[in-house]
Amino acid sequence: MKKLLLALALAASAFATPDKWAKDIDTFTTADLGRPPPQNAVLFLGSSTIVKWKTLAQDFPSVQTINRGFGGSELADSVFYLDRIAIPYGPRIIVVYAGDNDLSAGKSPETVAADFEAFCTKIHAALPATKIVFISIKPSPSRWKIRDRMQQTNALIAAYCAKDKRSAFLDVWRTMLDAKGEPRTELFVTDMLHMNPAGYALWTPLLRPLLKP
């Protein structure tokens, strides 16, 4: 079953036509032509949580960073566009945050995990030495009702990362919960989905050790 899900995920990324993201990707391509991103940098990919991380340069001053997140996207969308927004940059590390949009749209934990495996497979086929860091799906208050599926997805992806030294799983779930085991609302903006600066400040020291050469 696992091999079948991976095959389906790779096939979907190969034949999908996520036209809704075409303008975002074209914007990246135009920017790259005018100012080519550095090679061997740390690339951040994923959904709006990545898009809204505006302080990467300040948070990680010792590394070169590239932000290629596109808001509302799912993991499969990133897989589809890796040939344009990842592989040409030759990054030494790719940091990925995605998955909660996928679950909210009705995908199963197994499907999201298969999409992540497809992501890693496609990257490592072209860039075998690139490290991939998956930031766990966060416990957003607005999506707390699907927390069980979020945790299942995190567990599946963590297990996959544990099998490959080129992949790492960063667990931010527990540190974003209060003493009662509920989401810390002070880490989120008013929509209770996206993080405020305090949320990113919490993530930064957790991620920093994983970005060392």
C-alpha positions as CSV (number, residue, x, y, z in Angstrom):
1,M,0.0,0.0,0.0
2,K,2.8,2.4,0.9
3,K,4.5,1.9,-2.5
4,L,1.3,2.4,-4.2
5,L,0.6,5.7,-2.5
6,L,4.1,6.9,-3.4
7,A,3.7,5.9,-7.0
8,L,0.3,7.7,-7.1
9,A,1.9,10.8,-5.5
10,L,4.7,10.9,-8.0
11,A,2.3,10.3,-10.9
12,A,0.0,13.1,-9.6
13,S,2.9,15.5,-9.4
14,A,4.0,14.6,-12.9
15,F,0.6,15.1,-14.6
16,A,-1.1,17.6,-12.4
17,T,-1.6,21.2,-13.7
18,P,-2.0,23.4,-10.6
19,D,-2.7,26.5,-12.7
20,K,-3.8,28.4,-9.7
21,W,-0.2,28.8,-8.7
22,A,1.2,29.7,-12.1
23,K,1.4,33.4,-11.4
24,D,3.2,32.8,-8.1
25,I,5.8,30.5,-9.8
26,D,6.2,32.9,-12.7
27,T,6.9,35.7,-10.3
28,F,9.7,33.6,-8.8
29,T,11.1,32.8,-12.2
30,T,11.1,36.5,-13.1
31,A,12.9,37.4,-9.9
32,D,15.4,34.7,-10.5
33,L,16.3,36.0,-13.9
34,G,16.9,39.5,-12.5
35,R,18.7,38.4,-9.4
36,P,19.8,34.7,-9.4
37,P,19.5,33.2,-5.9
38,P,22.7,31.9,-4.4
39,Q,23.7,28.2,-4.8
40,N,24.2,26.0,-1.7
41,A,21.8,28.1,0.3
42,V,18.9,27.1,2.7
43,L,15.7,27.0,0.8
44,F,12.3,27.5,2.5
45,L,9.3,25.9,0.8
46,G,5.7,25.4,1.6
47,S,2.5,27.2,2.3
48,S,1.6,30.6,3.9
49,T,3.4,29.8,7.1
50,I,6.6,30.0,5.0
51,V,5.4,33.0,2.9
52,K,4.8,35.0,6.1
53,W,8.2,34.2,7.5
54,K,9.5,37.6,6.6
55,T,12.5,37.6,9.1
56,L,14.5,34.7,7.7
57,A,17.6,36.8,7.1
58,Q,17.5,38.3,10.6
59,D,16.6,35.0,12.3
60,F,19.4,33.0,10.6
61,P,22.1,35.6,9.9
62,S,24.9,33.0,9.5
63,V,23.2,31.3,6.5
64,Q,22.0,32.4,3.1
65,T,18.2,31.8,2.8
66,I,15.7,31.7,-0.1
67,N,12.0,31.9,0.5
68,R,9.8,30.2,-2.2
69,G,6.7,29.6,-0.2
70,F,3.3,30.1,-1.9
71,G,0.3,30.6,0.2
72,G,-2.5,28.1,0.3
73,S,-0.4,25.4,-1.3
74,E,-0.3,21.8,-0.5
75,L,2.6,19.4,-0.5
76,A,1.7,18.0,-4.0
77,D,1.9,21.6,-5.4
78,S,5.5,21.9,-4.2
79,V,6.4,18.5,-5.7
80,F,5.0,19.6,-9.0
81,Y,7.1,22.8,-9.1
82,L,10.4,21.5,-7.7
83,D,12.0,21.7,-11.1
84,R,11.4,25.4,-11.0
85,I,11.6,26.5,-7.4
86,A,14.1,24.2,-5.8
87,I,16.3,22.0,-8.0
88,P,17.8,24.9,-10.1
89,Y,19.1,26.5,-6.8
90,G,21.1,23.5,-5.7
91,P,20.3,24.1,-2.0
92,R,22.3,22.3,0.6
93,I,19.1,22.3,2.8
94,I,15.4,22.5,2.1
95,V,13.1,23.4,5.0
96,V,9.5,22.4,4.3
97,Y,6.3,23.5,6.1
98,A,3.1,22.1,4.5
99,G,0.4,19.6,5.2
100,D,-2.3,21.3,7.2
101,N,-3.9,22.7,4.1
102,D,-3.9,19.2,2.7
103,L,-5.7,17.7,5.7
104,S,-8.1,20.6,5.8
105,A,-9.0,19.9,2.2
106,G,-9.8,16.3,3.1
107,K,-6.6,14.4,2.3
108,S,-5.7,11.5,4.6
109,P,-2.5,11.4,6.7
110,E,-1.3,8.5,4.5
111,T,-1.7,10.6,1.4
112,V,0.1,13.6,2.9
113,A,3.0,11.3,4.0
114,A,3.2,9.8,0.5
115,D,3.4,13.3,-0.9
116,F,6.3,14.1,1.4
117,E,8.0,10.9,0.3
118,A,7.4,11.9,-3.3
119,F,9.0,15.3,-2.5
120,C,12.1,13.7,-1.0
121,T,12.3,11.2,-3.9
122,K,12.2,13.9,-6.5
123,I,14.7,16.1,-4.7
124,H,17.2,13.4,-4.0
125,A,17.0,12.1,-7.6
126,A,18.5,15.4,-8.7
127,L,20.3,16.5,-5.6
128,P,21.3,13.4,-3.6
129,A,23.3,15.3,-1.0
130,T,20.6,17.9,-0.1
131,K,19.2,17.7,3.4
132,I,15.4,18.0,3.9
133,V,13.9,19.4,7.1
134,F,10.2,18.9,7.6
135,I,8.7,21.2,10.2
136,S,5.8,19.4,11.9
137,I,2.3,20.5,11.2
138,K,1.5,23.1,13.9
139,P,-1.5,22.9,16.3
140,S,-3.5,25.9,15.0
141,P,-6.6,26.7,17.1
142,S,-8.7,27.1,14.0
143,R,-7.9,23.6,12.9
144,W,-7.9,21.9,16.3
145,K,-10.8,19.7,15.3
146,I,-8.5,17.8,13.0
147,R,-5.7,17.5,15.5
148,D,-5.8,13.7,15.5
149,R,-5.1,13.6,11.7
150,M,-2.4,16.2,12.1
151,Q,-0.7,14.1,14.7
152,Q,-1.0,11.0,12.6
153,T,0.5,12.8,9.7
154,N,3.4,14.1,11.8
155,A,4.1,10.6,13.1
156,L,4.2,9.1,9.6
157,I,6.5,11.8,8.3
158,A,8.7,11.5,11.4
159,A,9.0,7.8,10.9
160,Y,10.0,8.3,7.3
161,C,12.7,10.9,8.2
162,A,14.1,8.6,10.8
163,K,15.0,6.1,8.0
164,D,17.1,8.6,5.9
165,K,19.9,10.6,7.4
166,R,19.3,13.2,4.7
167,S,15.9,14.0,6.2
168,A,15.1,15.5,9.6
169,F,11.8,16.0,11.4
170,L,11.4,19.1,13.6
171,D,8.7,18.7,16.1
172,V,7.1,22.1,17.0
173,W,3.8,20.6,18.1
174,R,4.5,20.1,21.8
175,T,6.2,23.4,22.4
176,M,3.2,25.2,20.9
177,L,0.8,23.7,23.5
178,D,0.0,25.1,26.9
179,A,-0.1,23.2,30.2
180,K,-3.6,21.9,29.4
181,G,-2.4,20.4,26.1
182,E,-4.2,23.0,24.0
183,P,-2.8,25.5,21.4
184,R,-1.1,28.6,22.8
185,T,-3.3,31.2,21.3
186,E,-0.8,34.0,22.0
187,L,1.4,32.5,19.2
188,F,-1.3,33.2,16.5
189,V,-2.8,36.2,14.7
190,T,-6.5,36.8,14.9
191,D,-7.5,34.2,12.4
192,M,-6.0,31.6,14.8
193,L,-4.4,29.8,11.8
194,H,-1.3,31.9,11.0
195,M,1.5,32.7,13.4
196,N,2.5,36.1,14.8
197,P,6.1,37.1,15.4
198,A,6.1,35.2,18.8
199,G,5.4,32.0,16.9
200,Y,8.3,32.4,14.6
201,A,10.5,33.4,17.5
202,L,9.6,30.1,19.1
203,W,10.5,28.1,16.0
204,T,13.8,29.9,15.2
205,P,16.1,28.5,18.0
206,L,14.6,25.0,17.4
207,L,15.4,25.1,13.7
208,R,18.8,26.9,13.9
209,P,20.9,23.8,14.9
210,L,19.5,21.9,11.9
211,L,20.8,24.5,9.5
212,K,24.5,24.2,10.4
213,P,26.9,23.0,7.6
